[in-house]
């Protein structure tokens, strides 16, 4: 009966979790706007990562379905992930709707690459573009020749798309490139990364116009009379962008693994299970809304949870547990955009979660599921049990065998009969023996010579 109650307790939350992930995904955004000549204004703000990529994919799809005349990307970003920038650049190039970039504040690093893929670049006074050197997660400049060569090639090819000087794009990446005033329109020696203000960018062809606002940009494009659709990120997408960040993703995995494991091993608290379930809901919700996870990943994860629960109550010699663990790992990895990074995050989360589980189980060792298999009642007189009398006082005593010892038999010591054994030898009745060892109620004797 306890098993059924426990199963019901977890079945409802699991089904609810599955429903929540599916239902929340319906808030990904509005349907396509009404058809007609329109201009889509799409903000590109903050760090460039997978969540932004998914949002822009939805924006471009919506604009194409609405047969929009142009998309204006309003960029204000310090850069971000190179791989996401590449995918966004590809999205711009392959779209049927032409793109104009309006640099509102700065389009540096990966933001520069996105801008170079657009048909036009319009910059706001005092805005900046460039400084596209490759850095690691801590902001340290990467000097790996292969990495620099790869990103330089990507930048120069993007510059060539609309007839911009590729040398300037290369200087934005590689400190070893030298620019000449006569041939490149600007001078820059070795050891420096190039960034351009609005005026300099206009001078060297990296800006097509300087405008103070999106409205001025529309007037310059002769689209001032068009219907303007401001395409904003939904609340779900904003949350998803935060949830798919590597650090947040790892924390969610730690909370999810530790919470569910504690609830399974030390049941009765409720809170760890709720926290663990909520963490996994947020993990899959973020990746689902960001466009990385499909329902198959969610289903695989739920199957893994069910198999692990069954392993506790159904003897399977570890088969259910193994299959459940594989399903969990498969679901987490399938939901992530990068399988290798997901495995690294999962491994790190698992190690930290093990420490948390061990600490929690140690502090609550009397409540663990393992206590069902351990007899902890002490057979003491206080508990009503009658303990066997101690025979330690027989040690060193001598007596006479009443029966042959083969090797067990009976001896008389101080007028009392005791069951004894020898170390293996045979002793006839009527012989004098001495007690050489007492172990509880086991008395060992040997014949006295």
SVG drawing of the C-alpha trace seen along z (x, -y; Angstrom):
<svg xmlns="http://www.w3.org/2000/svg" viewBox="-4 -62 57 104">
<polyline fill="none" stroke="black" stroke-width="0.4" points="0.0,0.0 2.9,-2.3 4.3,-1.7 1.0,-2.7 0.8,-5.9 4.3,-6.8 3.8,-6.1 0.7,-8.2 2.5,-10.9 5.1,-11.2 3.0,-10.2 0.8,-13.3 3.7,-15.8 5.4,-14.0 2.3,-14.3 1.8,-17.9 5.4,-18.7 5.0,-17.3 1.9,-19.3 3.6,-22.5 6.5,-22.2 4.1,-21.7 1.7,-24.5 4.4,-27.1 5.9,-26.6 2.6,-27.9 3.7,-31.4 6.6,-31.5 5.1,-34.5 2.2,-35.9 1.1,-34.6 2.4,-36.1 1.2,-39.7 -1.3,-40.6 0.1,-40.5 1.1,-43.7 4.1,-46.0 5.6,-46.3 8.9,-46.9 9.9,-44.7 11.9,-46.4 13.7,-43.7 15.9,-44.6 19.1,-42.7 20.2,-43.5 22.5,-42.1 24.8,-39.1 24.6,-37.0 23.7,-33.4 21.5,-30.5 18.3,-32.1 18.8,-35.2 19.3,-33.0 16.0,-31.2 14.2,-34.5 15.6,-35.9 14.7,-32.8 11.1,-33.3 11.2,-37.0 12.5,-36.3 10.0,-33.5 7.2,-35.8 8.4,-38.6 8.6,-36.2 5.1,-34.9 3.9,-38.5 5.7,-39.3 7.5,-42.2 9.5,-44.6 12.4,-44.9 13.8,-43.9 15.7,-46.5 17.8,-44.9 18.4,-47.5 21.7,-46.3 23.2,-47.1 25.4,-44.3 28.9,-43.7 29.2,-40.5 28.8,-36.9 29.0,-33.4 30.7,-33.0 28.7,-30.0 25.4,-31.8 26.6,-34.8 27.4,-32.6 23.9,-31.1 22.4,-34.5 24.5,-35.7 23.4,-32.8 19.8,-33.5 20.2,-37.1 21.9,-36.1 19.4,-33.4 16.2,-35.3 13.9,-36.5 13.5,-39.8 16.4,-42.2 18.0,-43.4 19.3,-46.8 21.2,-47.1 20.8,-50.1 23.7,-50.3 22.0,-52.1 24.9,-51.9 27.5,-49.3 27.9,-46.3 31.2,-44.9 32.7,-41.4 30.1,-38.9 27.7,-41.9 30.0,-43.3 29.8,-40.0 26.0,-40.1 26.0,-43.7 28.3,-42.9 25.9,-40.3 23.2,-42.9 22.6,-44.9 22.9,-48.3 24.6,-49.4 23.2,-52.6 24.9,-54.0 23.7,-56.3 26.1,-59.2 28.6,-58.1 27.9,-54.5 30.7,-51.9 31.4,-48.9 34.4,-46.5 36.7,-45.1 35.9,-41.6 38.9,-39.7 38.1,-36.2 38.2,-36.0 37.4,-33.2 34.8,-33.1 36.8,-35.3 37.5,-38.0 41.1,-37.0 42.3,-37.4 42.7,-34.1 46.0,-34.0 45.5,-30.5 46.5,-31.0 43.9,-28.5 41.1,-30.3 42.2,-33.7 42.5,-32.6 39.1,-31.0 37.3,-34.1 39.3,-36.5 38.1,-34.5 34.5,-34.6 34.7,-38.4 36.4,-39.2 33.9,-37.1 31.0,-38.9 32.6,-42.2 32.9,-41.3 29.1,-40.5 28.3,-44.2 31.6,-45.5 33.3,-46.5 37.1,-46.5 38.0,-43.1 41.3,-44.4 39.4,-46.5 37.4,-43.5 40.6,-41.5 42.1,-44.3 39.0,-44.1 40.1,-40.5 43.9,-40.2 46.3,-42.5 49.0,-41.6 47.2,-43.2 48.4,-46.7 46.1,-49.3 47.4,-52.0 45.8,-55.5 46.2,-55.6 44.9,-52.1 42.5,-51.5 41.3,-55.0 42.6,-54.6 45.9,-53.9 46.4,-51.3 49.6,-49.5 50.4,-46.1 49.4,-45.3 45.9,-47.0 42.4,-45.8 40.3,-48.2 37.0,-49.7 35.2,-52.4 33.0,-55.3 30.1,-56.3 32.1,-59.0 35.1,-56.7 32.9,-53.9 31.1,-56.1 34.4,-57.3 35.8,-53.8 32.5,-52.3 31.5,-50.3 28.5,-52.5 26.1,-53.5 24.4,-56.3 24.3,-58.1 20.9,-58.5 19.7,-59.5 16.8,-57.0 15.0,-54.1 12.5,-56.7 15.3,-58.6 16.7,-55.3 13.2,-54.5 13.2,-58.0 16.7,-57.3 15.5,-54.0 12.4,-55.8 10.2,-53.5 8.7,-56.2 5.2,-55.5 5.3,-51.8 3.5,-50.0 6.1,-49.4 5.9,-46.2 8.0,-46.2 8.8,-42.6 9.5,-42.1 10.8,-39.2 8.1,-37.4 8.4,-36.9 8.9,-33.2 11.8,-33.9 13.4,-36.3 13.3,-33.7 14.5,-31.0 17.5,-33.2 18.6,-33.3 17.9,-29.6 20.0,-28.3 23.2,-30.1 25.8,-27.4 26.2,-28.5 22.4,-28.6 22.0,-25.3 24.6,-23.6 22.9,-24.9 19.5,-23.6 21.0,-20.2 22.7,-20.2 19.4,-21.1 17.4,-18.6 19.7,-15.7 20.2,-16.4 16.6,-17.2 15.1,-14.1 17.8,-11.8 17.3,-13.1 13.5,-12.6 14.0,-9.0 16.6,-8.0 15.3,-10.1 11.6,-10.3 9.2,-12.3 10.5,-15.9 8.8,-16.9 10.7,-20.1 13.8,-18.5 11.6,-16.6 9.7,-19.8 12.9,-21.8 14.4,-19.0 11.3,-18.7 11.0,-22.5 14.7,-22.7 14.2,-20.1 11.0,-21.8 13.0,-25.1 15.8,-23.3 13.6,-21.7 11.3,-24.7 14.2,-27.0 15.7,-24.7 12.2,-24.0 11.3,-27.6 14.8,-28.4 14.2,-25.8 16.8,-23.3 14.7,-20.6 11.8,-18.6 9.1,-16.7 11.1,-13.5 13.7,-14.8 11.1,-15.5 9.5,-12.1 12.8,-10.4 13.6,-12.2 10.2,-11.3 10.7,-7.7 14.1,-7.8 12.5,-9.1 9.8,-6.4 12.4,-3.6 14.5,-4.9 11.4,-4.9 10.6,-1.4 14.1,-0.3 13.6,-1.1 10.6,1.2 11.0,3.8 14.0,6.2 15.6,6.0 19.3,6.6 20.1,3.0 18.6,3.2 15.8,0.7 18.3,-1.6 20.7,-1.5 18.0,-2.1 16.6,-4.9 20.0,-6.6 20.7,-6.3 17.2,-7.8 17.9,-10.7 21.3,-11.5 19.8,-11.1 17.0,-13.5 19.3,-16.1 21.8,-15.9 19.1,-15.8 17.6,-19.0 20.9,-20.9 22.3,-22.6 25.8,-21.2 26.0,-17.6 29.6,-17.7 29.1,-20.8 25.9,-19.3 27.8,-16.2 30.4,-18.3 27.8,-20.3 26.0,-17.1 29.2,-15.5 30.0,-18.5 26.5,-18.7 26.5,-15.0 29.7,-15.3 28.4,-18.3 25.0,-16.7 26.7,-13.5 28.4,-15.7 25.1,-17.4 23.2,-14.0 25.9,-12.5 25.8,-15.5 22.0,-15.4 21.8,-11.6 24.4,-11.7 22.4,-14.4 19.2,-12.4 20.5,-8.9 17.6,-7.6 15.1,-8.5 16.8,-6.9 15.1,-4.3 17.9,-1.9 16.5,-1.8 13.8,0.5 16.4,3.2 18.3,2.8 17.2,4.2 17.9,1.4 16.0,2.7 18.3,3.6 17.5,6.9 17.9,5.4 16.3,6.1 14.9,2.6 13.0,3.5 11.6,6.6 14.0,9.1 15.7,11.6 19.4,11.8 21.4,15.0 23.5,15.2 27.2,14.3 29.6,17.2 32.8,15.2 33.4,16.3 34.2,19.8 37.4,18.7 40.3,20.6 38.0,22.9 38.6,26.7 35.9,29.4 35.3,33.1 33.7,34.4 30.4,36.1 30.1,37.2 32.7,37.7 33.5,34.5 33.3,35.1 34.1,32.2 30.9,31.0 29.7,32.5 28.9,31.8 31.2,31.0 30.7,30.4 32.3,27.3 31.8,26.3 28.9,28.6 27.1,27.2 26.6,28.8 27.7,26.8 27.7,27.5 31.2,27.1 33.3,27.8 36.9,28.5 39.2,27.0 38.6,30.2 40.1,33.0 38.3,35.9 38.1,36.2 36.7,39.2 34.2,39.0 35.7,38.7 38.7,36.5 39.7,33.3 39.4,30.3 40.1,26.6 38.2,23.7 40.5,21.8 38.0,19.5 34.5,18.0 32.7,16.4 29.2,15.5 27.6,18.8 30.3,20.8 32.7,22.4 36.0,23.9 37.9,26.5 41.0,28.6 42.2,31.7 44.5,31.0 47.7,33.0"/>
</svg>
